[in-house]
Amino acid sequence: MKILIVGNGGREHALAWKLRRDAPAAELFATQPNPGIARLATAVDLPPSDVGAVTLWAEGTRPDLTIIGPEVPLALGLGDALRQRGLPVFGPGASAARIEASKAFAKDLMARACVPTAAHRTFTSWPEAQAYISAADAPIVVKASGLAAGKGAIVCPSTGEALAAAKSMLTGGAFGAAGSEIVVEEFMEGEELSVFALTDGHDAVLMLPSQDYKRAGEGDTGPNTGGMGSYAPVPIATEATVGLVRDRIISPVLEGLRDAGAPFRGLLYAGLMITGSGPKVVEFNCRFGDPETQALLPLMKSSLLDLMIPIARDGSISGAACDWEDGAALNTVLASAGYPGSYENGKEITLPPRSDRQDRLLVFHAGTRDTDGRLLTNGGRVLSVVGVGGDLEEARARSLAGADVIRFEGKTLRRDIGWRAFSSDARATGS
């Protein structure tokens, strides 16, 4: 079996790791793989977002399955191009990928489907946005409607900060074309939760809920990033809460996409806020989340490939389910100094011996490159260090111990990933 993985970050390394376990004899290919992926897959020296070139390669090689990791090639229609050539694809077409590529589209879809989310308004005009924000109560959330690598949502504690954020997008070119349309929405109080749904467009298999930490600084301070860490399972994700997510969010959205002529086949990611009145949608993504995937897949006992194949072949996953290992996993992201702002590449990385890691300590590569046998930094988020343990405390200790022995100049990390869960434990025990 031949499998092509489109993408070359930490998420794709985790996917390659899981697929290698699910199908040891499969022939894996990956577009411009980082050094971690390159140990598992044959390199295809094509940019993941070059739809024409990737399609031409796939047409000639005829992979049995193509998995599209990042949002950009999905939004550009790579899934459509491959399906038109009769190739099985895990990932939605461009029309369905708008649920991530356009926050305005997603908000309109949720309104039609009666899916709970924050009250909002959409703007392309600065004077209109200025008038609306000036009359609104703070805090306010200002979001670039388009794709902004997870950095386009700004929580503004004051009206003045919201005005500055909106103006920077609509008139100052912040986030480029992604910020030419903005969504201004109410601030929601609660705890965040990430829920992944593997779906054939009708039925959905929900994966183990996880929690992502977007802010750069400890205590959830500083600017938004692509994600500084994650963990699973999450104490607030009770069976009742997950049932509400399925019934009030995932199922209505899939139906709404079908009604809009944009059926969704692939991985639908619901970023949620668990509020006092129940789960509400913060955002949708059209693909596996990063860094949540790196924490989830080491806990997945059943085969991911067995679910991906029928979805990619226009089949059904009705009646399917995922099995999970007992215990927990926690992912600490190691980033370059300055991220999510400007940062330098080319810092040499020292990793612990692979024999010291095994399955209880996993290091997934993201922004790395190999130059003359030296492992160097090559991005803002450099590595995901995943600890697996019998409980969250053990997983966190193993992750941080692994993070501490990895060396590169300017290494930054958050040491408090999972703090909400530990705070909940402390409250529950009265400590």
RONU-122631 format. One record per residue: x, y, z of N, C-alpha, C in turn; residue in three letters. Coordinates in pm, whole numbers, plus 50000, padded with zeros to 5 digits. Layout:
<pts>
XYZXYZXYZala
...
</pts>
This chain:
<pts>
500844988050000500005000050000500885012550000met
500565022149913501315034649904500475045949964lys
501095053550056500405064550124501235077150109ile
500595087850062501235100950052500735109850164leu
501655115650241501325125550343501745139250289ile
500775148150275501055161750228501245170450351val
502425176650363502735184750480504045180150543gly
504625188450628505945185050680506195190550821asn
505135191850901505285197051037505145186451143gly
504945190951268504815181751379503595172751367gly
502505178351318501285170351296501565159051199arg
502235162151089502495152050987503485141551037glu
504435145651120505355135751179504565125951267his
503635131251348502815122551432501945113251346ala
501395118351238500585109951149501435098951086leu
502645102451041503525092350982503895081751085ala
504155086051209504485076651317503325067051341trp
502115072251346500945063651371500685054351253lys
500775059351131500525050951014501565040051001leu
502805042951038503835032651034503505021451132arg
502905024951246502485014751343501255007051293arg
500335014051229499115007651179499404998451061asp
500355002250976500634994750853502144994250832ala
502854985550904504314985250896504854982950755pro
504094975850671504584972650538504244983350434ala
503484993550472503075003750377504275011850331ala
504185016850208505215025750153504745040050174glu
505425047350262505025061050294505835070950212leu
505165081450165505785092650098505355105350171phe
506195115650167505845128450230506485139950154ala
505735150950143506225162650071507235170350156thr
508415172150101509495179650165509565176550315gln
509775164050351509685160150493510775166350578pro
510415169650703511445173550799512235160950837asn
513365162450908514195150750937513495139651014pro
512535143151100511795132751171510935124551078gly
510205131150989509365124050892510225116150794ile
511385121750758512245115350658512745101650703ala
512745099150835513135085750882512045075450858arg
510845080250830509685071350816509145070650675leu
509465080550591508825081750460509835086050354ala
509545082450232510345086650118509995101050082thr
511025109250059510805123350032510255125549891ala
509255134349883508755139549756509075154449758val
510015158649677510555172249687509645182349617asp
508445183749675507465193249622506855200949738leu
506645214049723505985221649829504575216349853pro
504155214749979502825209450006501695217549942pro
501885230549924500825238949871500865240749720ser
501785233849653501835234349506500855223949452asp
499605228249438498535218849402498835211949269val
499275219449171499535213649039500635203249043gly
501735206349110502865197149113502545184549193ala
501885186149308501535174549389500545165749315val
499585171949248498595164249171499265156449060thr
500205162648989500905155948881501705143948933leu
502375145749047503135134749106502185123249144trp
501095126549208500155116349253499515109149135ala
499255116649028498655110448909499595100048851glu
500895102648859501865093148806502145081548899gly
502165084049030502525073849127501315065649174thr
500125071649170498865065249209498905059849352arg
499095068449452499035063649591497635058249623pro
497585048249711496315042449752495565051749848asp
496295060949908495695070450001496575082850007leu
495955094649996496655107250020496005114050139thr
496835117950236496365124850356496905139050350ile
496005148850349496415162850339496415168650479ile
497595172150529497725176950666497365191550685gly
498015201050614497805215250642496535220650577pro
496095232150628494875238450578495045245150442glu
496235250350412496395258150289496155249750164val
496795237950146496485230050027495025225550020pro
494395223350135492975220050134492155231750082leu
492455243750132491715255750087491965258649941ala
493145254749890493485257149749492895246549657leu
492285236249713491595226449629492405214149592gly
493435210649668494205198749637493325186149646leu
492465185649747491575174049757490695172449635gly
490155183549584489315183049464490105178049343asp
491325183349328492135179649212492455164849212ala
492765159249328493085145049335491845136449314leu
490715140449372489485132649354489055132449208arg
489255143549139488885144048997489675134048914gln
490815129748967491645119948897491475105948954arg
490435104149035490115090949087491025086049196gly
491675095449267492595091649374491945093149510leu
492035083149597491435084149731492145094749815pro
491365103749875491905115049950491235115950086val
492055117550191491525120750323491695135650343phe
490585142750338490595157350350489495163150264gly
488865173850309487715179350236488125186850109pro
487125189350024487325197949910487355212549953gly
487695221249858487855235449891486575241649943ala
485425237549890484165243649935483905240650081ser
484205228350125484015224850266485135230550353ala
486335231950297487455237550373487235252150408ala
486235258550346485935272450383485535273650529arg
485165262650592484795263350734485975268050818ile
487205266150767488385271850832488915283850755glu
488885283250623489495293750541488755307050550ala
487475306650590486685318950605485875318150733ser
486315325650834485555325850959484165331750938lys
484045340950841482725346550809481795335650757ala
482315326950667481525315750616481105306650730phe
482055303550820481755294550931480685300351022ala
480755313251049479765319651136478385319351071lys
478305322050942477015321550871476445307450874asp
477325297550853476895283650855476335279950992leu
477025284051099476545281051234475215287751263met
475045299851213473775306851235472625299151170ala
472845294451047471795286950977471505273551045arg
472555267351101472405254151164472055255051313ala
471905267251365471585269451506472625263151599cys
473885264551561474995259451641475445270351738val
475605267251866475975277451964477385282851942pro
477505296151935478795302751918478655316951969thr
479755324351971479725338052020478965347151924ala
478235356951979477605367151895478705374651820ala
478425378651696479475384351614478925393651508his
479825401251448479575408951326480795407651236arg
480565407951105481645406851006481805420250935thr
483065424150909483335437150847484435436050742phe
484285444150638485365446650542485705461450538thr
484905469650604485085484150606485555488750743ser
486655496250748487165501250875486205510850942trp
485605520650873484675529650943483505522151008pro
482975511850941481865504350998482335496151119glu
483515490151108484045482651222484335492051339ala
484865503551309485185513351414483935517451491gln
482865520051418481615524251483481065513051571ala
481115500751522480575489451598481395486851724tyr
482715486451709483575483451823483485494451929ile
483405506851884483345518051978482125517252069ser
481065511052019479835510052098479715496852173ala
480695487852155480625474452216481285474452353ala
480935464452432481535462652563482785453952551asp
483835457652624485055449652629484935439152741ala
485715428252734486685424952629486005420952498pro
486755422252390486265419652254487305410952183ile
486825402052098487725393652019487665398251874val
488825400951815488935405051676489705394151601val
489105389051493489715377951419489845381351271lys
490995378251214491115378151068490255366751016ala
489445369450914488535359150866489255347950793ser
490375351350727491085341350647492115333750727gly
492935326050655493935317550718495125325850764leu
495455324650894496545332650951497435324151041ala
497585311251007498485302151079498225301751229ala
496945302851266496575301951407496845314351489gly
497275325251423497685337251495496725348951474lys
495635346851400494785357951360493675361651454gly
493605355351571492575358651670493225366551784ala
492705378651810493275387251913492205390152018ile
492485385952141491605389052253491995402752307val
491065412152303491345426052336490645429852467cys
491395432252574490775435652702490055449052702pro
490415458052610489795471252608489305474752468ser
488395484452463487885489052334489005494752250thr
489915502252313491025508152239491895497752172gly
492175486652243492975476052184492225469252070glu
490915467752083490115461651976490125470651852ala
490005483751873490065493051759491415492151689leu
492475491451766493805490651708493985477651629ala
493475466651685493595453751616492815453751486ala
491585458651490490755458851370491365467951263ala
491845479451305492445488851208493695482951145lys
494505476051226495735470251172495435459851065ser
494305452851078493935442850978493305449150855met
492345458150876491575463350764492295474350686leu
493175481750751493865492550679495385491150684thr
495915483450778497365482550793497995470150733gly
497185461350676497735449550610498155438350703gly
497815439250833498145428250924497455415450876ala
498225404850865497765391750817497425391750668phe
497795402350597497615402650452496165401050411gly
495945393050306494585391150255493675384650359ala
494265376750450493455370250554492745380350642ala
493325392450656492735402650742491935413050668gly
491685410950540490895420750464489415419950500ser
489025409150562487705407550622487935402950765glu
487185408750860487375405251000486055401151062ile
486165393351169485015389751251485255395551390val
484295403451437484355409151571483305402051654val
483735395851765482775387851840482925389951991glu
481885385952060481895387052206482925377752266glu
483455381552379484395373352453483625362852533phe
484025350352519483345339552591484185335152711met
483535333652826484175328752947484055313552953glu
485135306952994485075292553011486415286152987gly
486405273152964487625265552940487565259652799glu
488685260252729488715255752590488845240552581glu
488325235352472488375220952445488465218952295leu
489305209452254489425205952112488805192152091ser
487895191351995487255178451963487455175851814val
488065164451782488295160251644487225150051605phe
486665151951487485655142551437486105137151302ala
486395124251297486635117451169485265115151106leu
485095119950982483745119550927483725116250778thr
482695108650739482455105750599481465115650537asp
481135126050610480185136050564478805134350625gly
478515122350674477255119450741477505114950885his
478195103750899478525098551031479875103951077asp
480065104351209481315109551265481765100751381ala
483055098451388483685091751501484495102351575val
484095105451698484785115551776486005109551844leu
487125116451832488355112251897488375117352041met
489355113052115489495117152254489665132352261leu
488825139552335488985154052344490345157752406pro
490875169052362492165173852410492065188752438ser
493145194352490493165208752518494475214652468gln
494355225652395495475232552332495775245452410asp
497025249352414497435261752481498035271152377tyr
497245281252337497625289952226498555301252266lys
498395306652387499175318452423500655315052440arg
501505324652407502945322252409503495320952550ala
502885328152647503445328852781502705320352883gly
503395316852990502775308953096501645316753162glu
500675309253213499485315553267498575320953159gly
498745315853035497945320352920498075335352901asp
499315340052889499615354152863500345355252730thr
500405367552679501135369952557500315367452432gly
500945368852315500215367552188499825353252156pro
498835351852067498455338552019499555332851930asn
499715319751940500645312351856499875301451783thr
500605293051710499975281251652499665270651754gly
500185272251876499945262651984501245259052053gly
501315261052184502535258652261502495245552339met
501425237952324501345225152391499915220352400gly
499755207952442498415201952449498485189552538ser
497295184752577497265172452656495905165752637tyr
495865153052673494625145152671494815133552768ala
493715128752829492345133752821492175146252907pro
490995152452896490705165252962489585163053063val
489775167053188488765164353292487375169953260pro
487305181553195485985187453168485235180353057ile
485905171552983485255164752870484505152552920ala
483425154952993482605144053043481815137652930thr
481275125952957480465119152855479285127752813glu
478675134752908477545143452876477965155052787ala
479125160952817479605172152736479915167652594thr
480575156452581480905151252447479625148152370val
478615143152438477335140652372476695153452319gly
476775164152397476255177052351477025181952229leu
478345180152230479155184352116478735176851990val
478535163952004478115156051888476745160551835arg
475785161951928474395164151887474115178651847asp
474745188151914474405202251891475395209551802arg
476575203251778477605210251701478035202151579ile
478605190251599479165182751487478085178551387ile
477035172051434475995167151342475295178451267ser
474855189351334474225200251259475145206951158pro
476425208151190477365214351096477575205550973val
477705192450994477835183550879476595184150790leu
475435184850852474195186050775474165199450701glu
474585210150769474615223150705475555223750587gly
476695217050598477635216650486477055208650370leu
476365197750399475725190150291474665198850222arg
473875205950302472835214350244473425225550159asp
474655229850194475325240450119476045235049995ala
475915222149969476595216149855478085214349876gly
478485213350005479905212250039480105201150141ala
479785188650106479935177750203481365176550249pro
481535173550378482855173450441483285159050465phe
484405154950404484985141650426486415143650471arg
486705139350594488045141050646487985142750796gly
488745152450847488815155150991488265168951017leu
487145169651086486555182451125486955185151269leu
487615196351290488115200351422487215211151477tyr
486655208751593485845218951661486625224351779ala
486985237151772487595244051884486485250251967gly
486355246152093485185249352172485545257152298leu
484555264452349484625270252482483525263752565met
483895257652676482905251452763482445262152861ile
481315268052834480795279252911479795274453015thr
479315283853095478315280353195477015275553134gly
476765278953008475545274452940475815263252840ser
476995256952850477305245752762478385248952661gly
478745239152576479805241352478479375250852367pro
480285260052332480075269252220481305268852131lys
481105271252002482195270351905483025283151906val
484335281451920485275292451900485675293151753val
486005281451696486395280751555486295266351508glu
486265264751377486395251651314487685251451232phe
488315239751229489415237251136489035225551047asn
489655225150931489285215050832490305203650827cys
491085201950936492175192050936492575189251081arg
493455179551098493985176351230494645188851289phe
494435190951419495045202351486496485199551524gly
497265209951531498635209251576498785219851684asp
499035216251810499775204551859498935193251919pro
497615193451905496795183151969497065169151912glu
497275168251781497475155151718498645147751781thr
499705155051815500885148751871500615142452008gln
499655148052083499285142152212498255131052197ala
497385131952095496315122152080496785108752023leu
497575109251916497865096751845498645086651929leu
499545090752021500195080652105499225073352199pro
498035078852220497035072452305496035064052226leu
496105064452094495115057652010495505043051993met
494695034252050494965019952045494525013951912lys
493385018151861492855012651737493555018951617ser
493265013751500493925018151377493295031051325ser
494105041151304493655053451238493455050751089leu
494325042851031494265039850888492945033250851leu
492435024450937491185017350907489995026950901asp
490085038350965489035048450955489255057750837leu
490515060650807490815069750697490455063950561met
490695051050544490505045050411489065045950362ile
488055041850440486675043250387486275057750364pro
486755066850448486445080950426487035085550294ile
488285081850267488955086050145488345079750020ala
487745068050036487175060849921485675063049907arg
485175073649968483745077049961482865066150021asp
483375059150122482615049050190481995054450318gly
481565045350404480885048950529481675044150649ser
481605051950757482195047650884481095045650989ile
479875043650943478765041251034479075029251124ser
478915031151254479155020451350480585018951396gly
481515026651338482925025651376483175033251506ala
484315030451569484675037151694486185036851709ala
486705045151799488125045251834488315038851972cys
489405031551988489795026252118491025033752166asp
491055036652297492115044852352492835037752465trp
494135040252475494925035052586494495041952715glu
494645035052828494495041652957495655051252977asp
495475060853064496555070253093496385083453022gly
497485090553002497435104152950498685107152869ala
498605117652788499755122352712499775137552717ala
500975143252725501125157852730502255161952637leu
501975172052554502905176952453503415190752491asn
504715191952512505355204852535506065209052407thr
505675220352351506295225252228507545233452261val
508635230452194509855238352204509895247852084leu
510025260752113509945270952009511235279052003ala
511395286151893512525295151875512285308051952ser
513355314152002513255326952071512625337351978ala
511615344552030510935354751951509615350351892gly
509395337051878508135332051823506975336251915tyr
505835340851864505375340551724505795352651641pro
506655361151695507195372151617508405367351538gly
509345376351511510515372751431511455363851513ser
512135354851446513045345651511514125341651411tyr
515205336151463516305331651379516265316551362glu
516615311851243516765297651215518255293851220asn
518515281051206519885276351194520585273451325gly
519855272351436520465269151565520595253851577lys
521785249251615522005234851621521245228651738glu
520635216951714519795210051812520505197451859ile
520495195351990520995182952049519815175552110thr
519565163252063518475154952112519005143652201leu
518185138752293518595126852370518685114852277pro
519475104652313519565092652229518175086752207pro
517945081752087516635076152054516295064352144arg
517315057252192517065045752279516485050052413ser
516655062852448516115067852575514655072052564asp
514105072052445512775077652426511695066852418arg
511805058052324510825047452306509405053152295gln
508395045952347507005050152328506485058752441asp
507235060252549506755068352661507285082652654arg
508255085052569508745098552542508985099552393leu
508155107452326508205108752180508605123052145leu
509475124352047509885137551999509485138651852val
508495147051824508035149251688508645162151634phe
509235161251516509885172751454508845181751388his
509085194651394508245204451326509145213551242ala
509725223851305510595232951233512045228951247gly
512445218251177513835213551180514325210851038thr
515645210851023516235206750896517575199950923arg
518015191750829519285184850839520245191250739asp
521355196650790522355202750704523705196350734thr
524205188750638525505182050654525565173750781asp
524465166750811524435158050927524175165051058gly
523945178051055523645185651176522165189151176arg
521505186751289520095189951304519975204551348leu
519255212651268519155226951292517705231351302leu
517475242451373516125248151379515775254151244thr
514475253251210514015258151079512565262751088asn
512215269351198510845274051213510605279551351gly
509395284751372509035290251502508795279451605gly
507965269851569507765258151655508715247251605arg
509615242951690510725234351647510435219651671val
510025216151792509815202151830508605200951922leu
507945189451917506925185752015507495174452099ser
507525176552230508055166452322506875160552398val
506525148252368505305142052420505665131552524val
505175133752645505295123852750504015116052763gly
504125102852778502965094052797503115087552934val
502025087653012502095082153146500805076053192gly
500845069853307499645063753365498615073853403gly
499045086253430498135097353456498785110153404asp
498065121253415498545133753358499805138753428leu
499885136653556501075140953631502325134053578glu
502225121053558503365113553505503695117953362glu
502655120153282502885124553143503585138153141ala
503145147353226503765160553230505215159653274arg
505485151953379506855150553427507775144953319ala
507275135053245508105128853141508325138753026arg
507295146252989507435156052881508445166852918ser
508325172353039509235183053079510665177953097leu
510835165753146512175160153159512805158653021ala
512005154252924512515153152788512855166552728gly
511985176452754512225189952701513505195952759ala
513785192852884514935198852951516265193752896asp
516315181552846517585176252797517825179452650val
516835185052582517025189452444517655203352446ile
518645205452362519375218052363519335224652226arg
519045237552225519365246252112519295260652160phe
520075269352099520155283252142518785290052128glu
518345296652237517095304152233515865295652258gly
516035283152299514885274152323513905280552420lys
512645281052381511595286052470510485275652481thr
509805275552594508715266052615507845271052729leu
506655265552736505775267452850505855255252940arg
506125257553067506235246653161504915243653232arg
503855250853191502575249353262501485243353175asp
501855236153070500835229652988500035220053077ile
498715221053066497835212853148497465219053281gly
497855231653302497635237653435496165237953475trp
495295239153379493865239353413493425226153475arg
493945215253420493575202153475494105200453617ala
495325205053641495895203753775495195213053872phe
494765224753824493985233853909492655227553945ser
492035220453847490765213653874490955202653977ser
492085195553967492355185054066492505191054204asp
493205202454209493415208854341492105213454401ala
491215219054317489915223454368489095211654415arg
489175200454339488365188654372488785182654506ala
490105183454539490575177554663490625187554778thr
490285200154746490275210454849491635215754886gly
492655212554807494015217054836494285230654777ser
</pts>
